[in-house]
């Protein structure tokens, strides 16, 4: 069992989800102008933010490599106050007076924004996301519109609607627009990307380096086939990803960096290309890439909760259970049993000193066990006790509620559990979320 890769994957997924002060009461909006110079490895940005959820003061995180040229609150120049410097996350947390209307920043940056390469601007790769705090990162979700100037030879994908507006003097301009409130602005671009799909219809496609060997490109096509299969199953189980029932589209971008982290930002999923070129560990008992695709596709349905100790298990645990059921449906009962055995090992290793599921911070040593493995085990135990139909109705009702409210909380999930599963199963559900250790009845 290659537990190192799995542990790094899951630890990285939540490492950037810093919980900053303030509980959002409205949805913030960003307007960004971003100029990227891959040859120089630099960025220039102007960001205007409005509808900001704060009173008194506003805190935000920004990458330490960024040099701020100007900060304006409601058109008035201010000097931001340093609240915290986090060397591990390569960020500074800054504070400014709470704007009545707008907060505007102008800044520049150069070089890798994070040591592992997840956030870089280089001649062969641009990859930017919340992990590098390349934009002012707030608590809660927001909408955005961004214009990006980038070398015209680069193929760019993002987690929003992306339109290439044209090119002049070797520079293309792209307009990126959020499809719904999001927790990140992510983009990946390279001049070396080629587009691959399993069936030619193109709604789900992989972007890979054009010089990869044939075996790796075959694996990329197989990943798109797995993503299409997962999308079809999840639509049947949970319903559409939006109220209009829009067919699922996705780009699986296999980044040229070497770091291990994979992450999903609808409709973008980013994997390191090492997932295509490193041999899979046969002792695992299930296909690693197929499972990883299933988990990341699961976030297209399960990404409604806040990134907080009490709520983030809803994002990760429900996506993980979706992936486990996907593995069972696609690769068989033995693969599913091997995955459950992995979850149980993680839960056992966490032991009785681990925090409860709903008390687990992002940087906890028990993050994988508590936010991923234990929720999947709990839902499997409930399915075994109550049957697939009842657990299916519960998850469909939870997703319907999240879709209607554009939010999901533990309290809401527990209420729906009482309505769909019954009083006794709902009490077990609530107790297992709050218990330390992992009793047998919870799926131990």
N, C-alpha and C positions, 0 to 999 in steps of 0.2 A: 504494500500500500504506500503510495507516494503522498504521505500526509503533508510534507512540506509545501508542495505546490497548492494543495487545497487550503491549508491554513493561511498561506500568503494571499491567495485569491480572496478569501473571505475577509481577512483582516484589512486588506486594502480597500475593499468595497466600501467600508464605513470610515476609513481613516480620515477622509476629507470632510466628513459630515459634522463639522464643529458646531456645537450648540451655542449660538450667541444669544445675548440677552433679548428679551421682548417676545411676546406672543403676538403674531400678526393678527390684526383686525381688518386689514384690507389687503388687496393684492398690489404689490409694488410693480412698477413698470420701468424698464431700462430702454434707453435709446443709445446705441453705441456706434461710433465711427472707429474702425480698426484698420490700421495699415500694417501689413506684415512684410518684412524683408528677409526672405529665407537665406540669402547670401550673407547678410550681416548678422543673422540670428536675432533680429530685433523686432519690437513692436512699438507702435505709437497709438495711443487710444484717447478718445474723448468719450466720456460716459455722462449722460444726464439721467437722473433717477427721480421719479415722482410717485405720489401716492404711497409714501413711505410710512410703515407702521411703527410709529414711535411717539413718545412724549418726553419732553425735556432734552434728551440727547439721543443720538443714533450711533451705534457701534457697527463697524464692518471690518472684515479681514481683507488684506491685500498682500500680494507676494512681496517678500523682503527685497527681491532684486529690482523691483519697480521704483523708479524715481518720479515722485509727484511734482509736477510743475505748477499746478493751480488747483485750488479747491474753493468752490463757491456755494454758499448756502443762500438760496433765494436771491441770487445775483450778487451777494456780498462776499468778498474774499475773507476766508478764515484759515487759521492754522490748525490742522487736526492734532488732537492730543493722543499720544501713544498710551494705550491701555495695557498691552501685553505683546511680548515678542516670543514667538514659538519657533525655535530653531529646528525642531523635528519636522514640523509642517512647513517650514520656510515661509512663515507668514508673520505679519504684524497686524494686531487688532488696533484700530484707530477709532476715535470718538470725535464727533462734531455736534454742534447744536442741531436739534431736530428741525428739519425744514418744514415750513408751512406749505411750500410749493415744490421746489426742486433742489437737488444736490447735484452739482456738476464737478467732475474731476478731469484733469488732463494729466497724462503720465506717459513715460517711456520705460522700456525694459529691454534687456539683452541677455543672451546666454540661456542655458537650461534653467527653467524655473523650479524644477524639482530634480533631485539627484538621480532618481530612477528613470528619468527620461519620459515620464508620463506627460509632462508639460514642457515642450520644447519647440523651438523655431529653428530649423536647420535646412540646408540645401535639399535634403531628401525627405523631410517630414515636418509637418506642423501638427501637433496634438495639444489641444488646450481644453481644460476642464476645471471643475471646482477644486480638484486636488492641488492645483498650483495657484489658486486664487488669483488668476490673471485679470479678473474683474472684481469690483467691490462686492464681497460675498456677505450677504445678510442671512439672518434666520428666516425660515419660511419660504414660500413659493412666490413666483413673480412671472410676469410676461416680459417679452423683449422684442425689439426690432434692431437688427444690426446690419451695417454696411461694412463689407470686408474687401479691402484692396490687397490682391495677392498675385504673384507671378502667374501669367496666363497658362503656363504649362502644367499647373497643379490641378488635380481633380479634388474637389472639396465636398465633404458631406458634413452635416450637422444634425442636431436633435430638433431642428425646426424645419419649416418649409424653406428650401434653398433655391434661389433663382439667380442664374448668372446673367447679369445685365449687359455685358459686352466687355470689350477689351480695347485698350489704347496704349501704344508704346510698350507693349509687353506686359501690361498689368491688367488683370481682369477685376471687375467689381461684382460682388455677390451681395444679394440681399437675403438675410436670414430672418425669419419671423417665427415666433413660438406658436405652436399649435394649440396649447392650453397652458395653464399655470405650471411652471416647472421649478425644479430645485437646482438647475445647473444650465450653463451655456457651454456646450461641448462642440468641438469641431475637430476634424481630422482631414489632412490634405497631403498629397504627395504627387510629384510628377511621374512616379513609377507605378501608380495604381492602374490595374486593369479590372474590369467589371466582369464577374462570373456569376452565373445562376444555374440551378439544377435543371430547370425545364424550359428556359428561354422566355418565360412570361415576364420576368423582371421585377415583380413587386417585392420580392425578397432576393437580394443579390449580395455577393461578397466583393469587397475591394481587396486585392492582394498585389504584392510586388510582382511586376511582370517577369522578373528573372528567377522566380521560385521554380524548383524542379517540378516535373509533371505530377509526382506523387502528392506534393503539397497543394497543388492547384486542384487535384482530384478531391483532396480532403476539404478544401474550401467549398467546392460544389456540394459535397456531401453535407457540409454544415448548413448550406442554404436549404437543402432538402429537409434536414432535421428541423430547421426553423419553420418551414412551411407546414410540416406535420404538426409541430407544436402549436402553431397559430390556429390550425384547423381544430385540434383537440380543445384548446383553451376557449375558442369561440363557442364550441358545443357545450363545454362545461360551465363557463362563467358568463357568456354573452359577449357582446361587442366591446371594443375598447373605447368607443364613444357612443353617445346617444343616437347618432345617425346610422350606426351599424357600418361604418366605413371599413372596407376590406383592409386587412393588416398589410402594411408595407414596412420594410426594414432594410437598412444597410448593415452588413456585418463587415466592419473595417478591421482588417488584420494589420495592426500597426507595425511599422518597421523597428520599433524599439525592442529592447530585450527584456524589459521588466515584466513581471508575471501577472499584473493586474488586468482583469476583465471587468467591464462595467456596461450598464445599459442606460441610455438616455433616449427615450422614445423620440423618433423611430431609429435611433442609432445604437448599435452595439459595437463596442471596441474590444478586440482581443489582441494580445501580443501574437505576432506571427509564429513565435516558437510553438504555439499550440498546433500549428500545421506541420512543423518540421521535427519536433521532438517525438520520439517513439512513445506510444501509449503504454502504460504499465498494465500488462495482462493480468497481474495478480489482483487488480482492483475488482474485477468481476463485472464491471459495466463500462461502456464506452465513455471515456472522460470528456471528449469534445461534444458528443451528443448530449450528455448530461449538462455540461456548461451552457450549451446553446439553449437547452430547455429552461434552465434557471434564468438566464438573461431575457429570454422571450417572456418568461413569466412576469417580469417587471412591466411589460406592456399592459398587463391587467392589475398588477399589484405594486403601485408606487404612490398611493394616495396619502399615506400616513406621514407625520412629521418625523424628522430624523432625531428623535429624542429617546432617552433610555426606556421610557414607558411605551412608546408607539412603534419604533422602527422594526420590531419583530414582525409587525403586520406586513411590511414591505418585503422583508427577507424571508421570513418563515413561510408565508403564503406562496411566494415565488418558488421557494425550495420544495414545498409539498407539490406544487404544480409540476415541477421538474421530476420529482419522484414518480408521480403518476404517469408522466410522459415516458419515463424510462420503462415503467411496467408495461404500458400499452405498446411501446415501440420495440423494446429489446427483450421483453419477457420477464417472467416471474423470478428467474434466477438473478438477473441483473438488478431487479427491484430489491430482492432479499439482500444482495451484497451492499446496496446503498443503505438500506436500513441498518445493516450491521455496522457500517461506518458511522452512522448517526449514534448508535448505541455506544460505540467505543468513545466517541467524543463526549457524550453525556456522562459516561462512567468516569472518564478522565477528569472531567470538571469537578466531580465529587460533591460532597455536601457543603463545602466552603464557597462554592460558586454562588453568585447573586441569583435572585429569581429572574425569570425571563423579562419581566416588566421593570427590572431595576438595573439593567445592564447597559453601561455607557459604551460608546463607540470604541474606546481604547482599552476595553477590558480584555484580560487574557481569556475570558470565557465567551467572547463575542460569537465565535462560530458555533459553539455548543448551544448557547442560549437563544440566539436570534435565528439560527438556521436549522440545526439538527433537532433540538427539542420540539419546536412547533411542528415540524414535519412528523416526528414520532407521535406527538399528541393527536394530530389529525388522522394519522394511520390507525391509532388505537381506537379512536371514535368511529372510524369507518368500519373497522373489524367488528365493533360492538353493535353498531346501528345500521350498517349497510351502506353501500355506495350511493343509493338514491337520497337518503336523508342527509349525508354529509355533502352531497352535491347541491341539495336545495339550500343548505346553510351557506355554502360558499357563493352560490349564485345570488342569494339575498344580500350577503355582505358586499359583493361587488356592485350590485344594483344600487345599494345605499351609497357607496363611495362615489359611484358615477353621478348620482343625483346631487350629492352634496359637494363634490370635488374635494372630499376629505374622508378620512377614516380614522377612528379611534378605537382603543381597546374597549372602552365603555360601550360603544355602538356594537362591536362584535359580540360582546357578552349579552347585550339585550337581544340581538338577533339569534344567538344560541338558545336562549330561553324560548323564543318563539318557534324555532324550527327544530330543535333537538329535544326539547323537553327540560323540565326542571332539574332532574338528577344529572343528566349529561352536561347541562349548562353549569351546574355547581362544580363538577369535575373539571370542566374546561377552565373555569375561573381559578380553582384551587391550583391546578397545574401551572398556570401562568405565574402564580405568586409564590410557589413553593421553592425552597432550596433543596438541592439534591434532585433526584429523579426517580420517584416511586414507580413500581411496576405498572400500576394502573394508568400512569401517564404515558406509558410506552417504553418504560425502562426494560 
